[in-house]
Amino acid sequence: MRILFKPEISSWSIFGLGGKGFIGDFWLLPLIILFALFIFYLEGRGRLRILYHILLIIWHLLITAGIVYGSFQSDANISFGTWGISFSFIWLVIPFVLFLLLAIALVILELSGKYKIPRFDWTKINWKPFLIALLLFPVALLFFRSGTGFNWLVKIAVASTIIQWILLTETFGRPFILKSKQAPDSTDR
C-alpha cells in the first residue's frame, strides 16, 4: 500500500530483489499478497484440500527457507523504516520454524480424518470485514498523502493498511457462521 500511496518513501530489498516505489521488482509484492489471499480463500471454502495443503506447505517452506538463508548473511537485518525498528534475521528463525511445524501438523491432522472440515460455497465471503477494509482505504490514502517521511500521519496510514489486510484475510477466510443459520456441509478431506 505504501508503494501505491507513498512511493517516494517505499524502498525494499530482499535477497537481491527490491525497488523503490514502482521502480524495480515492485510486482513481486502484489504477487505474494495475491498468493497468500488465495491460500486463505481455499482454506475458507474447505474444498480442494490437497491443493490447499500443497500451497500452505510451499508458502511456509519458502518463507522459512528464506529466513534461515537470510539469517546466515553477514548483513542480515530486517528493518521496519516506518517504526524505526531494525533487528537481525536470526530472531525470526524460531517463530517461522514453529509456524512451518504447525502448518505440517495441521495438514497431518486433516489428512488423518480426525478433523471435520466445514465446506462453504465458492461465492461465500465475509462482507462486513470487506466493507470495513474498503472504508479504511480513503483513510490510508488521506494520511499517506498528508504525511511526510515517516511522521505520525504516515504511521497512522501504515497502521490502517495493516488492519485492512487483516480484514481482507477475514473476508476471504472461513465465512462467519451465525448460530441461527444451518451449519455448513463438512467433509473429512
N, C-alpha and C positions, 0 to 999 in steps of 0.2 A: 504494500500500500504506500510505503514511503517512496518507492520508485515512481509510482503513479502520481502522487500528490506533491512530493518534495524531492525531485530527482537531484537537485544540486547538493543535497547532503546524504544521498543514498549511495554509498560505496560499500562493496562487499567482495570478499575473496575467500575461496575455499579450494584447496588442492589445485591451484593454478587456474581455476575458473573464477571469473568475477567481472566486475564492471562498476561503472558509476552512472547512476540514472539509467537511461536507455542505451548507453554505450557499453559494448561488451556482451557478455553472456547473460543478459537480463532475462531472456526467455526461459532459462533453467528454473528460476524460482516459481513462475506461474505453472510450469510443467510439474514440479514437485508438489505444489499445492493441489493441483487437479488430481494427481495420482493419490494423494492422501485422502482427499474428499471422496474419491471413487471407492477407496477401501472402506471408509465409513458408510457409504451408501450400500455397498454389497453386504456388509455386516448387518446393517439395519434392516435389510429385506429378508434375511435368513435363508436366502437362496444361493445357488452356485457356491456351496460351501468349499468345494475343492479349490476353485479359483480364489475365493477369499483367503483360504489358508495359505495358498502359494504366495499371493501378493503380500499378506501380512508378514510372513516369514522373510520374503525378499526385502521388504521395507526395513524390518528390524536388522537383518543381516547387513544390508548396505550401510545403514546409519552406524551400527555398532562397529563394523569393519573400518569405516571412515574415521570414527572417533579413536579407535585403537591405533590405526595407522597415524593419524594426526598427532596423537599423544607422544609418539616417538620422534617427532620432528623437533629440531632444536629451538625453533621459534614458534612452537605450537601454543598459541594463545587464542582464546575466544574473547571477543570484545563486543560489548553492547554499548555502542557510542552514545545512544540516547540517554542511557542511565549512568554513564561514566564507570561502567563495570568491566573489568578485564581480569581473566584468570587463566590458568594453564588447562589445556585439554585433558590432562591426566585426571582432573576432578570429575570429568564426565564419563570415564570408563566404567566405573562400578554401577552407576544408575542405568546406563544403557545396556550393559551386560544383563542386569536384572530384568530390564524391560524385554530383552530378547528371550530370556529364560521364561518369563511369564507368558509371552506370546506362544512359545513352544508348548508350554503346559496347557494353555487354552486349546490349542489345536489337538493335542493328545486327548484332553478331556472330551472335546466334541466328537472326535473320531471314535472314542470308546463307547459312545452312545449313552453315557450316564447323564448327559446334559441335554434337555429338550430345547431345541432352538425355535423360537417363535418365527413364523413366516408372515410377511406383510406384502401387500400389493406393491408392484414396482412404482406406482404413481403416488403412493402414500408418503408424505413428508410432514414434518412438524412446521406448521405455518407460523406459529407465534414467535419462536426464536428467529425465524427468517425475517419476519416483519420488523422485529426489534433491530436485527442486523442492518436492515435497509434504513431504518430511522437513524442509525449511528453513522451512516455514510456521509450525510451532509455535515454532521458534527466533526468527523475526521477531516473532511475537506476544508471546512472553515478554520479549524485550529492549525492544520498544516499550512494553509495559505497565510494565516495571520502570524504564525510564529517565525522566528529567525534562528538559524543554527539549531541548537538543541535546547532552547529555552523551555520554560514551563508550558507554553502553548503547544509546542511540538510534543512534549511528554504526554500531555492530555490526548493529543491526536493519536499517538502511538498506543496508549492505553486503551483508547476506544477501538482501535483496529484489532488489538489483541482480543478484546471482548467480542468484536464482530466475528472473528474467526472461530472462537469457541462456540458462539451461537450457530455458525454455519455447520460445525460438526454435529451439533444437536439437531439442526434442521435435517441433515441427511442421514443421521444415525437412526436408531430404532424409533419408530413413531411412539408418541406418548399414548398410553392406554388409559382411557377413562374407566373407572370402576363400573359405571352404569352400562358400558358397552360390552358386547360379547368379546371374549378372549380370542386372539388370533389363532390361526392354524399353527400347529407346531410339527416339527419333524425331528427325526433322530439325527439327520445329517444335512 
